[in-house]
Amino acid sequence: MTAAFDLSYRRLSEDQAKLFRMMSLQPGPDFSTESAAQLFGARLGETERLLRDLARRHLVESRAPYGRWQQHSLVRFYARERLISGDDPWGEALMRLLGHFYEKTTLATEKLFDSETPRPATEAPFTDRAEALLWLEAERHSLVAATLWAHRADDDLACVVLAVPVAQFLMEMRYVEDARRVLTAGIRSSRKREDRHREAALLSSLGIVLRDMRKPRKSVRAHQRAITICRKLKKRRALGSALNNLGLSLHEQREFEAAVAAHTEAAQLFKRAGDRIGVARALSNVGETLIELGRAEEAARALRKAAKVFRKQGELRGYSQALGSLARATCEDGKAEQAVGLHQRALKMPDGLLIPHERAIELSNFAGTLIVAGEFEAALTAQQEALGTFRRLGDRRGEAMTLGNMALVRQRQGKWNKAIRLHTLALEAFLEGKDDHGLADELKSLACALLQQGRNAEALENLELAADLYDQTGDAKRADDTRDLLDRARRRTAVGMRPHSGAGSPAAT
């Protein structure tokens, strides 16, 4: 095999041979013409021509989408040997590539997640958010590999500056394991550099990732470390972001009052820092938490304020999310038809809910409102789309909630066997998703369907388990309500079972 490679290599021109050697430095499984040009140190057109020459000699392969390439592992190993034995300035080439990744990733994430940051037209390589997302998805494996390589090579500056935008993309797109690896490397490199500001930002992001991985205690500890650093540095905006993220994790643990306090303090800090978008984000989070506390009117006021700011600032992503949350508050206030209209506006917003996970959450919540409005088939359609996204992203908790809500639709339609099958699938997903409160909700809803089918012993057992889980998660009210239902069910069982009235309520994702 080596002899065959030697023969092909000797037939290459000087430039072809140099590019061939440099391609072995690519950190990911494939690469773009643009990345190759950075390593080679030439223009795109010249680099593409040379890549085509190499492809004709089977030393590199083109792959979809257009403009991407890959090398067979044996070819790459041979190219690396030639690089090591030569005198190419590969260190400079790597620095060019890492610099390119940093600049392009920063611009892409700003376009995708941070529309408030203005950029001159000459510095804006992406025409819209969709184009930025496509680039990030195409380069994802290379960006992760480059960040981790920089950490292993003790290039801590490169690791830290790459970790911030790369992790933001990975977090938002729910690539949680990749995000955890990148953030862990970035935090270690920031500590070696004594870069406390970036360490705090990365710790706060790690807290969100740990929340999504259903590791609540580790999540809160990461947030608290970030907050401690920000208070010492006296950085208002950074502290506001850290507190806002802490509130999200507290919400996930059902510590709603503490979450409201964290989001409220964050809003005050953002206001003092002159960060209107930050204020709107914190207010939006306050509103979502107030919904869980049953304070729908207060929630609606906070969400209207947030939506107004997002709209004025042209932040359509935040505006869409605020409208969706306002729809939930409106539905909780007994105005289901009005809430349906708000959900529809959120889902149809141009360039709004572009991130798949965000759209799936809104679809799931929309379906919950449609159930209340009695539009069962429309609810199932929305739930099917959301379910597909949650499964594709590996979000077992989102999948569980959607399956459970689909089961509630079947209950409303009187299709009890279908409801029981869906509830059972939801229970399995909740167990894997490590969500005890969601599991309790699902056990209670399943019990309602089992009672209708006369499967009384199973239903009573599920209600007992649900009450115990509510106790364990600190939800005393639902524990008491479930035990009341259990007592009523036992009395009916003793005198001859009559159908249980009413299905459960749809869960918000």
N, C-alpha and C positions, 0 to 999 in steps of 0.2 A: 504493500500500500504506500509506504514511504517513497519507494522508487517511482511510483506513478505520480505522486504529488511533486517530487523533485523535477520530473520531466515537464509537467505542466508549469511549474513555477519558473523554470529556466526560460521558458518561451514568453514570459510576460515582459512588457516594456518596463522601464524604470518606474513610471508613475503607477502603472497597474500593480506592480509588485509592492510598492509602498502602501497603496490603498489596501491591498490584500492583507498586509501585515497589520495595518492599523485597525482593521475590522475586528481583530481578535480582542481589542480593548472594549468593545461594546459590552455594557454591563448586563443587558437583558437578553431574552431568548431571540429577539428580532430587533430590527432598527430601521429608522427612516433614512431617506436620502439626505435629509437635513442634518441628522446626527452624524452620518458618515462624512459629510462636508466639513463639519466641525473638527472631527478627528484628523481628516486629511489636510485641512487648512486651505481649501480651495472653494471656488464658487459651486453653486448647486448644479448648473448645467454641465460643467466639466466632471464633477463627481458622478453624476448620473450616467454620463457616457462611459466612464471607466467601470462603473458597476455593471453596466450592460455587457461590456467586454468580458468581465469576470464571470458573468452569468453564462455567456456562450461557452466558456471553458469549464462550466459546472463547479466553479469555485465559490459561487454565491448563488442563492435562489431568490427570485422575486416571489412575493406572496401578497395576498389580499390583506387590507385594501391597497390600492395602487400607491406606489411610492415606498413600500416597505420591503425589507429583505431579511434573509436569514442565512446562516452558515451551518452546514452539517457539523456535528460535534467533532468528528475526526479532522475535518478540514480546518476547523477553528483551532484545534490543538496544534496542527502543523503550522498554521499561521503564527500562533503564539511562540512556537519554538524559533521560527525565523526572526520574529521581532526581538526576542531575548538575545539572540546571537548577533544581532546587528547593532547599528548605532543611531537608529531613529530617535528623535526627540519626543518619545512617547509621553513623558511627564507633562510637557507643554500641551500635547494633544489632549490629554485627559483633563487638564485644567480648562481648556477651551470647551470641552464637552460638558463638564460640570457647570461652568458659567452659563452655557447655553441652556441647560436644563433649568437652572435657577431662574434666569430671566424669563424664559418662556412659561414656566410653571407659575411664576408670580403673576404674569400678565393674564394667563388663562384663569387662575383662581379668582383674581380680581374681577374679571369679566363675568365669571359664573356666579360668584357669591357676594361680591362687594361692589355693586353698581355705583356707590357714592364716590368712588375714587376716580376722578377724571384723568384721562390720559390724552396727550396730543395724538393726532391722527397718525403721525409717523411712528408712534410707539404702540399702536394698537393693531397687532397682527390678526386679531379675530374680529370678524364682522358682527357676530352675535354670540349669545350664550351657548347656543347649540354647537357652533363651530369650536368654541373653547372646550366644551365637554367631549367632543369627538377626539380632539387632540390629546386630552388628558387620558381618555380611555385607551387610546392607541399606545401611549407611552407609559402606561401604568407600571408594568413589570420592570421597565428600564429605570423609571424614577425611583422605585423602591430599592432596586439593586444598587443604583448609584449612591443613594443615601447611606445604605448599610456598608457599601464598599468604603466610602469616605470615612466612616467611623472606624472600621477595621484598620484603615491605613493611617489612622491618627491625624487625618485632615479634619480637625474638629470644626473649624470655621465652615468648611464646605458642608459638613454633615448638618450643622445647626441651621444654616440658612436654607438648605434644601428641605430639612425636616418640617419647617413651619408651613410652607404652601403645600408640600406633598401630603402631609398628614391631614391638612384641612380637606383636600379632595377625597382622600381615602375615608375619612370620617363621614363626610356628607353622603358618599356613595355606599356606605355600609360595608366597606372592605375592612372589617374590624380587626382581623388578625394582622393584616399588613400594616394597618394604622398603629396597632400596638407595638409592632417591631420597630417601625420608623420612629415613633415617639420615644420609646425606650432608648434607642441609640442617640436621638437628639438630646434627650435630657442628660445622658452621661457625658456627651461632648460639651454641652453647655456648662456643666459643672466643672469640667476640666479647664474650660476657658474662663471660668468665673463670670459667666454671662447670666446674671440673675434675672434680668428682664425676660430673656427668651426662655430660661428655665421655667419661670412662672407660667408663661404662655403655653409651653409644651406640657407642663404638669396639669394645667387646667383642661387642655385637650385630652390628655390621657384619662382624666376623670370621666369625661363624656364617653370615651371608648369603653372604659371599664363598666360604665352604666349599661351600655348597649350589650356588653358581654354578660350582663346579669351578675356583676360582682360589686354589689352596692357599697359594702364597707370599704373596700379598696378604692372605689370611686370617690367617696366622701373624703378619705384621707388624702388623696391626690389633690382634690379641690382645696382642702384646708391648708396644705403645704403651699399651694400657689397663692392663696389669699394672704398667708403670713408674709411671704416674700414681697407681694405687692404693697402691703401696708408699710413694710420697712422701707421700700423704695419710694413711697409716697406718690405712686403713679395712679391718678384717679381713674383714667380710662381703663387701664389694665386691671385695676381692682374691681371696677364695675363689671368687666367681662368675666372675671373669675367668680364673682358673687352670682352673676346671672347663670353661669354654668353650674355652680353649686346648687342653685335653686332647681335646676332641671333634675339633678340627681336626687334631691330631697323629695321632689314631686314623685319620682319613680318609686321611692320608698314609702309613699303615702304620708309623708310628714308635711302636710299641706300648709299649715300655719307657718312653719319654719321656711318653707319654700317661698311663700308670699313675702315674708320679711326680707329674705335674701334678694328677691327680684325688686322689691321696693327700694332697698338701699342701693342696688345697682342703678335703678332709674335716676335716683337723686345724684349719684356720682356722674353718670353720663350727662345729666343736665348741667352740672357745674363745669364739666369739661367741654360743653358746647356740642355734644355728639347727639344730634336729633335722632338719627337712625338707632343708636344705642338705646335711647330713651324708649323709642317705639318697640324695640325688641323686648326690652324688660317689661313694658306695659302689656304687651301681647302675652308674655309668659304669666304675668299676674292674672290676666283674664282667664287663661286656660286653667290655672290652679283654682281660682274662685269658682269656676264651674264645678269642679270636683267637690268643693265645700258646700255646694247647693246655693250659692249666692249669685244667681243668674243675672240679676239686674246690675249688680256691681261689676260683674264680669263683662257685661255688654258695654258699660260705660268705658271701662279700660280699653276694650278691644276697638271701640269706635275711635277713641283718641289715637290708638296705635295705627289703625287703618288710615286715618286722615293724614298722619305724618308720612307714612309710607307712600301714599298717593302723591302728596305734594313733592316729595323727594324723588319721585320716579322709580321707587324701589318696588317693582312689580312682584318680585318673589315674596317679600314680606307682606305686601298688600294682599296677595292671594291667600297666604296663610292666615292673616288676621281676619279676612272675610270668612274663611272656613271655620275658624274658632268662634267668630261672632254668630255664625249659623247655629253652632251647637248651643250657645247661650240662649239664642232666640228660641230654639226648639225646647230647651229646658223651661223656658218661660211660657210654654203652651202655644207658640205660634209656629206650628210645623210648616204651613204653606209658605210663610215668609222665609223661614229657614231654608227650605228647598231652593228658593230663588237665590239666596246668598251662596249656597254651595255651588249652584250652577255657574254663577259669576266667577267664583274662585277657580273652578275647573276649566272654564273657557278663557281665562285671562291669557292673552298672548304673551309668551315668554315668561309666564308666571311659574307654575308648578312643573318645571322642566325636569327636576331630579326625580327619578322613578319612585324612590321610597316616599318622598313627600306627596307625590300624586296618589300613591297607594293609600296612605293614611287619610287623605282627604276623601278618596272614593269610599273607604270603609266608613268614615264618619257620615258622609252623604247617604250611604245606604241605611245607617241607623236612623237618620231623619226620615227617609222614605218609608221605613217600617212604621214609624209613628204616624206618618201621613196616610198609611194604608196602601201605599203603592208597592206591593210586594214583588211583582215581576221586575220592575225597574230596580228595586233594591238588590235582587239576585244578580242582575246584570252588572251592577257596580261592584258587588262583592266578588264576582268571578274574576273581573279584571284585577282587583286589588289582590286577591288570593294568588293569582299567577305571578304578580310582582314579588310578593312576600316570599313565595317559594323559590323564585329565581335568585333572590338576594340572600336566601338562607335565614330569613327572619322568622324563627319558629313562633315567637310570641305574637307577631302581627298575623301570622298564619292562623294561630289558635283563636285569636279574637274574631277573625273574619269567619272561620268555620263555625264558631259559636253563634255569631250573628246570623249566619245562613240557616243554622238550625232553628233559631227563633222565628225566622220567616216561615219555615215549614210548620212550626207549631201554630202560627197564626192561620195557616192554610189548612190546618187539621191533618197534616200528613205526618203522623206521629212516628212511624217507622223510619222515614227519611230523617226526621229530626233527631231521633235517637242515634242513628248512624253518624250524623254530622257532629253531634255532641261528643260521641265517643272519640272521633278523630281529633276534636278540639282538646279533649282531656289529655290525649297522648302528646299533643304539641305543647300544651301548657306544662306538662311534666318535664319535657325536654327544655323548654324555655325558662324553667326555674322561676315561675311566677305563681306563688302560692295564693295570692289574692284572686288572680284570674282563674286559677284552678277551683277555688271556692265558688266563684260566680258560676262556673261551668257545671260543677256538681249540683248546685241548686237548680239551675235551668234543666239539667238532665233529669233530676228528680221529678220536676213538673211533668215532663213528657212520660216518664215511667208510670206515674200515678194515673195518667190518662189511659194507659195500656193495662192497668190492673197489676202491674209488677210492683206491688206495694213494699215488699221486704227490701228490694233493691233501692227503691226510692227513699225509704226511711234511713237506710244505711248511708246513702249519699248525702242526705240532709245533715246527719250527725257529723260526717266528715267535713262538710262545708262549714258548719258552725265552729268546729274546732279550728279549722284553718283561719277563719275570720278572727278568732281570738288570738291566734299566733301572730297575725299581721296587724293587730291593734285596732281592728274595725269592730268596736263593741256594738255599734248600732246594728250592723248587718248580722252579727252573731246573734243578737237578741231576736231580730226579725226572723232569722232562719229557725231558731228554736221555737218561736211562736208557730211558724208554719209546720214544724215537725210535730208539735203537740196537736194541732188541728188535724193533721194527717193521721196521727195515731188514733184519735177519737173516731174519725170517719172509718178507719180500718176496723175498729172494734165493733161498729154497728152496721157494717156493710158499706163497702166503698162506693162513693159517688164521684163523678168526674171532678177533678180539681180545676178551678177556674183561673184562667189567665196564664199567659206565658211570661217569661222573664223580660227584662228590659235590655235593649241592645247595648253592648259595651262600646265605649269610645276607644279608638286606637290611640 
